[in-house]
């Protein structure tokens, strides 16, 4: 929600500025906040100045600005530090360049539950294309592995699809192959599970987890 702080500052400042326009310092502040939130001024400034048309995001912005000030005061009180010696909460602390702040895993989980694995995979690809290499989301292998773990017992096919997506971007991830093997066992596909564990051991020959699971599977190999 801190995303709207930038435009909110514009709204508050504009009402108090002389006719010649904002000061250079205000412009710098606006640019900093706009970058942190990933928005342009018209995100909140949706109506012409003086038109009287409601702009509800400005009210949210004011509330978020007040929240940020309160959080910083609490941090100072808790640490006993002030000024530059204390880490300050800013818009970028939560938003990191995205419109609606949130953990990538939580975003994908909501999509997975509401629309299924295909939609979650498409969403991951879209977000990765937009934000990879920036500070917005964690595209490390743990995000998809954790998501797959949440559904593997009830929906192994969804878990397999998510792990395969992870391997597309992390082809040398032994952990992904171990997780993939577990998903295959939930589908009673031991042949594919064994192949996945063997691939994990190609990448990490000393992976004790993969070796132990492989030996166990081979000892009671079931047929699908």
Number of C-alpha atoms within 10 A of each C-alpha: 17 27 30 30 29 29 26 27 20 19 20 13 15 15 10 10 11 10 7 6 12 14 11 9 9 15 13 11 13 20 16 14 24 22 18 24 27 19 19 16 17 10 18 24 18 15 12 9 11 7 7 8 10 11 15 11 19 23 16 18 23 20 17 19 20 12 14 18 15 13 15 17 14 12 17 17 11 9 11 10 12 14 8 7 10 13 13 16 16 18 23 21 13 19 23 21 23 20 17 15 19 15 14 17 19 12 14 22 21 12 18 19 12 11 11 14 22 14 15 21 20 13 16 20 13 12 15 16 10 11 15 14 11 12 13 24 21 17 20 11 17 14 17 26 21 16 20 27 19 14 19 22 15 10 16 22 18 21 27 24 17 27 26 18 19 23 19 11 12 14 13 15 17 23 21 27 27 26 23 31 29 26 28 22 20 17 18 16 17 23 17 17 26 26 15 23 29 20 19 26 20 13 16 16 13 11 16 11 13 25 18 11 17 21 13 12 18 12 9 9 15 12 8 9
